[in-house]
């Protein structure tokens, strides 16, 4: 099957620019050299971009001279450049031609992508999980490519759209509410499009902290999705029930009081009415992003949790730090695209922890880029947790793009119910 092409539309785009160089302002944002199917059109576009980027005059003569200097004039001789406008309407609609060229280019990309996947699928020696991962990545890349050339927005448009009170007024409690009043107030909730990163050493309550936020979201009719790479949904469910009921999960039924049994039953009912969702099958960021898109079509999606960043599978072909950085950046893009907060749990690089045990901005394991991608960076600071007695800890706000940072929120961790509680709450 041949790939679709629209050579006349490509020619009309180039001819319209030569006739009216100001058309290049929009075309330069929306078109890429790969959008042109004919080699001579790709070469013409290449030199038009060079003229435009160096602010040289655009015309048939300057274009041909540039191509001649580079030795590319034979592929598109002067006679072809002069006759490119043959058949072009007197009132040309370059936007329509550009749209036709980009649409057709996208169709070619889709066909090539699916042919590659089909060829891999036909090879029984090629592992199926890797084929599916590549398939999901190809779709994600195509979606990102489809929004190329998005319109810009000016300060005037911001003022007209949002109004002066919204733009200059104080921050308001507008995001997803979290269980701790002081922290909630300082963050104004978790905002759509934010990447929130929580750092902590092993066995310092990262998962419990995230589950408390997910429970709060679920009980307020906002569906949370947890990508669990370490704990089973069974273990997380027991912990959720303990957090809601206040009853330690290790107690046997015959050891519970009537009040404790009622509290457990009530917690089960609440989780049944307002469920927390788990993703245990995604094994890559691309797969999880595809899972989130599907989940959003079926639920009132309001929060995603990744537990945890360093457990995302490596493809074995790149430096581990580079891969973790790529994963954090992809999750940030997904948060902005889906307009939900994504909470990412991260291990601490023990080598980066100071002698007094203090965690810092650059303490995320395997990557120095996580703190760059994060809109909010939190970490749990404190001594090793006791299995039997509550432990006092500090929840440190190390970074916040649009609010205060560099302060601690004193908390107490209760090991029996796996919950964090603010002092004074």
C-alpha positions in Angstrom: 0.0 0.0 0.0 1.4 3.4 -1.0 1.6 6.2 1.5 -0.8 9.1 0.8 0.7 12.3 -0.6 -0.7 15.8 -1.7 2.0 17.2 -3.9 -0.2 20.0 -5.3 -1.0 21.2 -1.8 2.7 21.1 -0.9 3.5 23.2 -4.1 0.7 25.7 -3.3 2.1 26.2 0.2 5.5 27.0 -1.1 4.2 29.1 -4.0 2.0 31.1 -1.6 5.0 31.9 0.6 7.1 33.0 -2.4 4.2 35.3 -3.5 3.6 36.7 0.0 6.6 36.1 2.4 4.5 37.1 5.5 2.8 33.7 5.2 6.0 32.2 6.5 5.3 33.5 10.0 2.5 30.9 10.5 3.9 28.2 8.2 7.2 28.1 10.1 5.4 27.2 13.3 3.1 24.6 11.8 5.2 22.8 9.2 8.3 20.5 9.5 10.5 19.4 6.7 9.2 15.8 7.1 5.7 17.0 6.3 6.7 17.3 2.6 6.5 14.1 0.7 8.6 15.2 -2.4 12.3 15.6 -2.0 12.4 18.8 -4.1 9.7 20.3 -1.9 11.7 19.4 1.2 14.8 21.1 -0.2 12.8 24.2 -1.1 11.3 24.3 2.4 14.7 23.9 4.0 16.1 27.0 2.2 13.0 29.0 2.8 13.5 28.4 6.5 17.1 29.4 6.3 16.2 32.7 4.6 13.4 33.3 7.2 15.6 32.4 10.2 18.4 34.7 9.1 15.9 37.5 8.2 16.9 37.6 4.5 14.4 38.6 1.9 12.2 35.7 0.6 11.6 35.4 -3.1 12.3 33.2 -6.2 15.7 34.9 -6.8 17.0 34.7 -3.2 15.7 31.1 -2.9 17.4 30.0 -6.1 20.6 31.7 -5.2 20.7 30.0 -1.8 20.0 26.6 -3.4 22.7 27.3 -6.1 25.3 28.1 -3.5 24.6 24.8 -1.7 24.6 22.8 -4.9 20.9 21.9 -4.6 19.6 23.9 -7.5 19.4 21.0 -9.9 16.7 19.2 -7.9 14.5 22.3 -8.2 15.6 24.3 -11.2 14.7 28.0 -11.6 12.0 27.1 -14.2 10.3 25.0 -11.6 10.4 27.7 -9.0 8.9 30.2 -11.4 6.1 27.9 -12.4 5.2 26.7 -8.9 2.1 29.0 -8.8 0.5 27.4 -11.9 -3.0 26.5 -10.9 -2.9 28.5 -7.7 -6.1 30.5 -7.2 -5.8 34.3 -7.2 -7.1 34.4 -3.6 -5.1 31.5 -2.2 -5.9 30.0 1.2 -2.6 29.0 2.6 -4.1 27.9 5.9 -6.1 25.3 4.1 -3.1 24.1 2.1 -1.0 23.9 5.3 -3.7 21.9 7.1 -3.9 19.5 4.2 -0.2 19.0 4.1 0.1 18.4 7.9 -3.0 16.1 8.0 -1.6 14.0 5.2 1.8 13.9 6.8 0.2 12.6 10.0 -1.6 9.9 8.1 1.8 8.8 6.7 3.2 8.7 10.2 0.3 6.6 11.5 0.7 4.1 8.6 4.5 3.8 9.1 4.1 3.4 12.8 1.5 0.7 12.5 3.5 -1.1 9.8 6.5 -1.2 12.1 4.4 -2.6 14.9 2.7 -5.1 12.6 6.1 -6.4 11.4 7.3 -6.8 15.0 4.0 -8.5 16.0 4.5 -11.0 13.1 8.0 -12.0 14.5 7.2 -14.5 17.2 10.7 -14.2 18.7 10.0 -10.5 19.5 8.8 -10.3 23.2 5.1 -9.1 23.3 5.5 -6.7 26.3 8.2 -4.8 24.4 6.0 -4.6 21.3 3.0 -3.3 23.3 5.3 -0.7 25.0 6.6 0.5 21.6 3.0 0.6 20.3 1.9 2.8 23.3 4.9 5.1 22.9 4.2 5.5 19.2 0.7 6.5 19.9 1.8 9.0 22.6 4.4 10.5 20.3 1.7 10.9 17.5 -0.6 12.6 20.0 2.1 15.0 21.0 3.0 15.7 17.3 -0.7 16.4 16.5 -0.7 19.6 18.7 2.3 21.1 16.9 1.8 24.8 16.0 -0.5 25.6 19.0 -1.5 29.2 19.1 0.3 31.6 21.4 -1.4 33.7 24.1 -0.7 37.3 25.0 -0.9 39.2 28.2 -3.8 41.1 26.8 -5.7 37.8 26.2 -4.9 36.6 29.7 -6.4 39.8 31.1 -9.5 39.5 28.9 -10.0 35.9 29.7 -9.2 35.7 33.4 -9.6 39.3 34.6 -7.4 41.4 36.9 -8.7 39.9 40.2 -7.8 36.4 39.1 -4.4 37.4 37.8 -3.3 39.6 40.7 -5.4 38.4 43.5 -4.1 36.1 46.3 -3.9 32.4 45.8 -7.1 30.6 46.7 -7.8 27.1 47.9 -8.7 25.7 44.4 -6.9 22.4 44.0 -7.4 18.9 45.3 -7.7 19.0 49.1 -5.2 17.0 51.1 -5.7 15.7 54.7 -3.3 18.1 56.6 -4.6 21.6 57.2 -1.3 23.5 57.4 0.2 21.8 54.4 -3.0 22.1 52.5 -3.2 25.8 53.1 0.4 26.4 52.1 -0.1 24.5 48.8 -3.6 25.7 48.2 -4.4 22.0 47.4 -2.8 20.0 44.6 -3.3 21.8 41.4 -4.2 20.4 37.9 -1.1 20.0 35.8 1.3 19.8 38.8 3.9 17.2 39.3 4.3 16.7 43.1 7.4 14.6 44.2 7.7 13.1 47.7 11.2 12.0 48.7 11.9 9.7 51.6 14.2 7.0 52.7 13.1 3.3 52.7 10.4 2.6 55.3 9.6 6.2 56.0 5.9 6.1 55.1 5.9 7.3 51.4 3.2 4.9 50.4 1.1 5.7 53.5 1.4 9.4 52.8 0.2 8.9 49.3 -2.7 6.6 50.3 -4.0 9.2 52.7 -4.1 11.8 49.9 -5.8 9.2 47.5 -8.4 8.4 50.2 -9.2 12.0 50.7 -9.6 12.4 46.9 -11.8 9.3 46.6 -14.1 10.3 49.5 -14.6 13.7 47.8 -15.8 12.0 44.6 -12.6 12.4 42.7 -11.3 9.1 41.3 -7.6 8.4 42.1 -5.5 6.0 40.1 -2.4 4.4 41.8 0.3 2.9 39.7 1.7 0.4 42.3 5.0 -1.1 41.3 5.8 -2.6 44.7 2.8 -3.3 46.9 -0.1 -5.5 45.9 -3.7 -3.9 45.8 -4.6 -6.4 48.6 -1.9 -4.8 50.9 -2.9 -1.3 49.9 -6.6 -2.1 50.5 -5.9 -3.3 54.0 -3.9 -0.1 54.7 -6.7 2.1 53.3 -9.2 0.5 55.6 -6.9 0.9 58.6 -6.4 4.6 57.7 -10.1 5.3 57.4 -11.3 3.2 60.4 -8.4 3.8 62.7 -8.2 0.1 63.4 -4.8 -1.7 63.0 -5.0 -4.3 60.1 -3.1 -7.0 62.0 -5.9 -7.4 64.6 -8.0 -10.6 64.2 -11.8 -10.2 64.1 -12.2 -11.9 67.5 -9.8 -9.3 69.0 -11.9 -6.3 67.9 -14.4 -4.5 69.9 -17.9 -3.9 68.5 -17.0 -0.3 67.8 -13.8 -1.3 65.9 -15.8 -3.7 63.8 -18.3 -1.0 63.0 -15.5 1.3 62.0 -14.0 -1.3 59.7 -17.4 -2.0 58.1 -18.0 1.7 57.6 -14.6 2.0 55.9 -15.3 -0.9 53.6 -18.7 0.7 52.6 -17.0 4.1 52.0 -14.4 2.5 49.7 -17.0 0.6 47.9 -19.0 3.7 47.2 -16.0 5.9 46.5 -13.3 3.4 45.1 -9.6 3.9 44.8 -8.2 2.4 41.6 -5.0 0.5 41.1 -2.8 -0.1 38.0 -0.6 -3.2 38.5 0.0 -4.1 34.8 1.7 -1.0 33.3 5.5 -1.6 33.1 6.6 1.7 31.6 5.7 5.4 31.7 4.2 5.2 28.2 2.0 2.3 29.3 0.8 4.2 32.4 0.0 7.3 30.4 -2.1 5.2 28.0 -3.8 3.7 31.1 -4.5 7.2 32.5 -6.0 8.3 29.2 -8.3 5.3 29.2 -9.2 5.8 32.8 -10.1 9.4 32.2 -12.7 8.4 29.6 -14.6 6.3 32.2 -14.1 8.1 35.5 -14.0 11.6 37.1 -10.2 11.4 37.1 -8.6 13.7 39.6 -5.3 12.3 40.9 -2.6 9.9 39.8 0.0 8.3 42.1 3.3 6.6 41.1 4.7 4.3 43.7 7.6 4.7 43.0 9.8 6.4 40.4 12.9 4.2 40.6 10.9 1.0 40.2 9.9 1.9 36.6 11.4 -0.8 34.4 14.6 0.0 32.5 15.0 -0.9 28.8 18.7 -1.6 29.5 19.9 0.7 26.7 20.4 3.9 28.5 22.1 5.4 31.5 19.8 4.8 34.5 19.9 8.4 35.6 19.0 9.6 32.1 16.1 7.1 32.1 14.7 8.2 35.4 15.0 11.8 34.3 13.1 11.0 31.1 10.4 9.3 33.1 9.9 12.2 35.4 9.7 14.6 32.4 7.2 12.4 30.7 5.0 12.3 33.8 5.2 16.1 34.1 4.0 16.4 30.5 1.2 13.9 31.2 0.1 16.0 34.2 -0.2 19.1 32.0 -1.9 17.3 29.2 -4.5 15.5 31.3 -4.8 18.5 33.7 -4.5 16.4 36.9 -2.0 16.5 39.7 0.4 13.5 39.6 2.1 12.5 42.9 5.4 10.7 42.3 7.1 8.9 45.2 10.9 8.7 45.0 13.6 7.1 46.9 16.5 9.1 48.4 20.1 8.8 47.2 21.8 8.1 50.5 25.1 9.4 49.2 23.5 12.8 48.9 22.1 13.0 52.4 24.2 15.3 54.7 26.1 14.0 57.7 23.3 15.1 60.0 20.8 13.1 58.0 19.2 16.1 56.3 17.7 15.5 52.9 18.1 18.2 50.2 16.7 19.3 46.9 19.1 17.1 45.0 18.5 13.9 47.1 16.3 12.0 44.6 17.9 8.7 43.7 19.3 8.2 40.2 18.5 11.7 39.0 19.3 15.3 39.4 16.5 16.4 37.2 13.5 15.3 39.3 13.6 18.5 41.3 13.6 20.5 38.0 10.4 18.8 36.7 8.6 19.0 40.1 6.2 21.8 40.8 6.2 20.8 44.4 9.0 18.9 46.1 8.4 17.5 49.6 10.4 15.2 51.8 9.9 13.3 55.0 12.7 14.0 57.5 13.1 12.2 60.8 14.6 9.3 62.6 13.9 5.7 61.8 10.2 4.8 62.4 9.2 2.7 65.3 7.1 -0.3 64.6 5.2 0.1 67.9 5.2 3.7 69.0 4.3 7.0 67.1 7.3 8.7 65.6 7.6 12.5 65.3 8.8 13.6 61.8 9.1 16.8 59.8 7.4 17.1 56.4 9.6 19.6 54.6 8.4 21.8 51.7 11.6 22.1 49.7 10.2 23.6 46.5 6.9 25.2 45.4 6.8 27.1 42.1 3.9 29.4 43.1 4.1 29.6 46.9 6.3 29.5 50.0 9.0 26.9 50.4 11.8 26.0 52.8 9.7 25.3 55.8 8.7 22.3 57.9 5.3 20.9 58.9 5.6 18.9 62.1 3.8 15.6 61.9 3.5 12.3 63.8 3.4 8.9 62.2 1.2 6.3 63.8 2.4 2.8 62.8 -0.7 0.9 63.8 -2.9 2.7 61.3 -0.1 3.8 58.9 -1.2 7.4 59.1 0.4 10.8 59.3 -1.2 13.4 61.6 -0.3 17.1 61.8 0.5 18.5 65.3 -2.5 20.4 66.5 -4.8 18.7 64.0 
